[in-house]
Amino acid sequence: MRENATTVHLANSERISRLAMLGLESSPWYDTAHDDIKAVCESESWDKKRFVSILSLTSPRVSVRRNVRISFHYYHSGALLDNVTRSVRQSLSTWEGTGKINGQKTAAFCDAILGNPHSLVLDSWMSKALQIDQYYFTRPIVRQRAYVIIERVANRLGLSVRDTQAAVWCGSFAERGLRPPGFAIASEYKNWVAYNRQYPTTGSIAIIAA
């Protein structure tokens, strides 16, 4: 049985500070993502905001690399690769009809890449950092409490909330002895072009560009 959202315990700012220090060199993650996306969109004459929206909407429950592949394929062809979840398909359909991103995580991810310094992305790796079930991020009061903790650490480090979250996210990987995933758009763009801008419907390809 889950705790009440008003009483659920979140990790303290000391733990979050430690994770942020572990991932500090990756704090510009969103700026790097933005710059790589901008370069690709300029090469393809794509609308940057539309691409970032697609990338954000297709990000749940997939690796960064697959997220990028799905986004390239969808922007270029209007079709989705295989094994995209029903909820992602529904979110895309809603966004295409209304222009609105309704999911709290996907909306925050979009804002973060587009440069909002106050954006806080709360996903499964941030739930590990904060030591709570990801379910609780659906509760506004828990998101507000998480924001206060991240903001406190951001003020200590002299970083934005967005960049502190990126550092904490990467630190959460490092804590487990894992290398945090970089933003794969530059290498995936080379692969996609090498495949004549047409992935197999599975999205599974040989890695050409490192």
C-alpha positions as CSV (number, residue, x, y, z in Angstrom):
1,M,0.0,0.0,0.0
2,R,1.4,3.4,-1.0
3,E,1.8,6.3,1.4
4,N,-0.3,9.4,1.3
5,A,1.3,11.9,-1.1
6,T,1.5,14.5,1.6
7,T,3.6,12.3,3.9
8,V,5.8,10.3,1.5
9,H,9.5,10.7,2.4
10,L,11.8,12.2,-0.2
11,A,15.6,12.1,-0.1
12,N,17.2,15.1,1.6
13,S,19.2,17.8,-0.1
14,E,22.5,16.4,1.2
15,R,21.9,13.2,-0.8
16,I,20.8,15.2,-3.9
17,S,23.9,17.4,-3.6
18,R,26.1,14.4,-3.6
19,L,24.5,13.0,-6.7
20,A,24.7,16.4,-8.4
21,M,28.5,16.5,-7.7
22,L,28.8,13.0,-9.2
23,G,27.1,14.2,-12.4
24,L,28.3,17.8,-12.4
25,E,30.3,17.6,-15.6
26,S,27.0,16.6,-17.3
27,S,25.0,19.5,-16.1
28,P,25.0,21.1,-19.6
29,W,23.1,18.0,-20.9
30,Y,20.1,20.0,-22.1
31,D,22.2,22.7,-23.7
32,T,24.2,20.0,-25.6
33,A,20.9,18.4,-26.6
34,H,19.5,21.8,-27.8
35,D,22.6,22.6,-29.9
36,D,22.7,19.1,-31.5
37,I,19.0,19.3,-32.3
38,K,19.4,22.8,-33.7
39,A,22.1,21.6,-36.1
40,V,20.0,18.7,-37.3
41,C,16.9,20.8,-37.8
42,E,18.9,23.3,-39.8
43,S,20.3,20.6,-42.0
44,E,16.9,19.1,-42.6
45,S,14.9,22.4,-42.7
46,W,12.8,21.1,-39.8
47,D,11.0,23.2,-37.2
48,K,13.0,22.9,-34.0
49,K,10.1,23.3,-31.6
50,R,8.1,20.6,-33.5
51,F,11.0,18.2,-33.4
52,V,11.6,18.8,-29.7
53,S,7.9,18.2,-29.0
54,I,8.0,14.9,-30.9
55,L,11.2,13.9,-29.1
56,S,9.6,14.7,-25.7
57,L,6.3,12.9,-26.5
58,T,8.1,9.7,-27.6
59,S,10.6,9.7,-24.7
60,P,8.7,7.6,-22.1
61,R,10.1,4.1,-21.4
62,V,12.7,4.0,-24.1
63,S,16.4,4.6,-24.3
64,V,17.7,7.9,-25.4
65,R,19.0,6.4,-28.6
66,R,15.7,4.8,-29.5
67,N,13.9,8.0,-28.6
68,V,16.0,9.8,-31.2
69,R,15.3,7.2,-33.9
70,I,11.6,7.2,-33.3
71,S,11.6,11.0,-33.6
72,F,13.6,11.1,-36.8
73,H,11.4,8.5,-38.4
74,Y,8.2,10.2,-37.3
75,Y,9.2,13.7,-38.3
76,H,10.4,12.5,-41.7
77,S,7.7,10.0,-42.6
78,G,4.7,10.7,-40.3
79,A,4.8,7.1,-39.2
80,L,5.9,5.5,-35.9
81,L,8.4,2.7,-35.6
82,D,7.1,-0.6,-34.2
83,N,6.6,-1.2,-30.5
84,V,5.7,2.4,-29.7
85,T,3.3,2.1,-26.8
86,R,-0.4,2.9,-27.1
87,S,-0.1,5.8,-24.6
88,V,2.7,7.4,-26.6
89,R,0.6,7.1,-29.8
90,Q,-2.4,8.6,-28.0
91,S,-0.2,11.5,-26.7
92,L,1.1,12.2,-30.1
93,S,-2.4,12.2,-31.6
94,T,-3.6,14.6,-28.9
95,W,-0.7,16.9,-29.5
96,E,-1.1,16.9,-33.3
97,G,-4.7,17.9,-32.8
98,T,-4.3,20.5,-30.1
99,G,-0.6,21.5,-30.0
100,K,-0.6,20.7,-26.2
101,I,1.7,18.3,-24.4
102,N,-0.3,17.1,-21.4
103,G,2.1,14.8,-19.6
104,Q,4.1,16.4,-16.7
105,K,7.3,14.6,-17.6
106,T,7.1,15.1,-21.3
107,A,6.1,18.7,-21.0
108,A,9.0,19.4,-18.7
109,F,11.4,17.6,-20.9
110,C,10.3,19.7,-23.9
111,D,10.7,22.9,-21.9
112,A,14.1,21.9,-20.6
113,I,15.5,21.3,-24.1
114,L,14.1,24.5,-25.3
115,G,15.9,26.4,-22.6
116,N,13.6,26.9,-19.6
117,P,16.0,27.2,-16.6
118,H,13.1,26.4,-14.2
119,S,12.0,23.2,-15.8
120,L,12.3,20.0,-13.7
121,V,12.1,16.7,-15.4
122,L,11.0,13.9,-13.0
123,D,11.4,10.4,-14.4
124,S,12.4,6.9,-13.2
125,W,16.0,7.9,-12.6
126,M,15.0,11.0,-10.6
127,S,12.7,8.7,-8.5
128,K,15.8,6.7,-7.7
129,A,17.7,9.9,-6.8
130,L,14.8,11.0,-4.6
131,Q,14.2,7.5,-3.3
132,I,10.5,7.4,-3.9
133,D,8.2,5.4,-6.2
134,Q,7.9,7.2,-9.6
135,Y,4.1,6.9,-9.1
136,Y,4.2,9.9,-6.7
137,F,5.4,12.2,-9.4
138,T,1.8,12.2,-10.6
139,R,1.0,14.2,-7.4
140,P,1.4,18.0,-7.6
141,I,2.4,18.3,-4.0
142,V,5.2,15.7,-4.4
143,R,6.5,17.5,-7.6
144,Q,6.5,20.8,-5.6
145,R,8.5,19.2,-2.8
146,A,10.9,17.7,-5.3
147,Y,11.3,21.2,-6.9
148,V,12.1,22.8,-3.5
149,I,14.9,20.2,-2.9
150,I,16.4,20.5,-6.4
151,E,16.2,24.3,-6.2
152,R,18.0,24.3,-2.8
153,V,20.9,22.3,-4.3
154,A,20.8,24.5,-7.4
155,N,21.3,27.6,-5.3
156,R,24.3,25.9,-3.5
157,L,25.9,25.1,-6.8
158,G,25.1,28.3,-8.6
159,L,23.2,26.4,-11.4
160,S,19.7,26.5,-12.7
161,V,17.1,24.0,-11.6
162,R,17.2,22.5,-15.1
163,D,21.0,22.0,-15.1
164,T,21.0,20.7,-11.5
165,Q,18.4,18.1,-12.4
166,A,20.6,17.0,-15.3
167,A,23.6,16.6,-13.0
168,V,21.5,14.7,-10.4
169,W,20.1,12.5,-13.2
170,C,23.6,11.6,-14.4
171,G,24.8,11.2,-10.8
172,S,22.1,8.6,-10.3
173,F,23.6,6.5,-13.0
174,A,27.1,7.0,-11.7
175,E,26.0,6.0,-8.2
176,R,25.2,2.6,-9.6
177,G,28.5,2.3,-11.5
178,L,26.8,3.1,-14.8
179,R,27.8,5.6,-17.5
180,P,24.9,8.1,-18.0
181,P,23.6,8.1,-21.5
182,G,24.7,11.0,-23.6
183,F,22.4,12.7,-26.1
184,A,22.8,10.5,-29.1
185,I,21.3,12.8,-31.8
186,A,24.5,13.7,-33.6
187,S,25.7,10.1,-34.0
188,E,22.2,8.9,-34.8
189,Y,21.8,11.6,-37.4
190,K,24.8,10.2,-39.2
191,N,23.4,6.7,-39.0
192,W,20.0,7.8,-40.2
193,V,21.5,9.6,-43.2
194,A,23.6,6.5,-44.0
195,Y,20.4,4.5,-44.1
196,N,19.0,7.0,-46.6
197,R,16.7,8.5,-43.9
198,Q,14.7,5.3,-43.7
199,Y,15.0,3.0,-40.7
200,P,13.6,-0.6,-40.7
201,T,10.3,-0.5,-39.0
202,T,11.8,-2.0,-35.9
203,G,14.4,0.8,-35.6
204,S,17.1,-1.8,-35.1
205,I,20.2,-0.9,-37.2
206,A,23.9,-1.5,-37.1
207,I,25.8,1.3,-35.4
208,I,27.8,3.1,-38.1
209,A,28.7,6.3,-36.3
210,A,30.2,6.2,-32.8
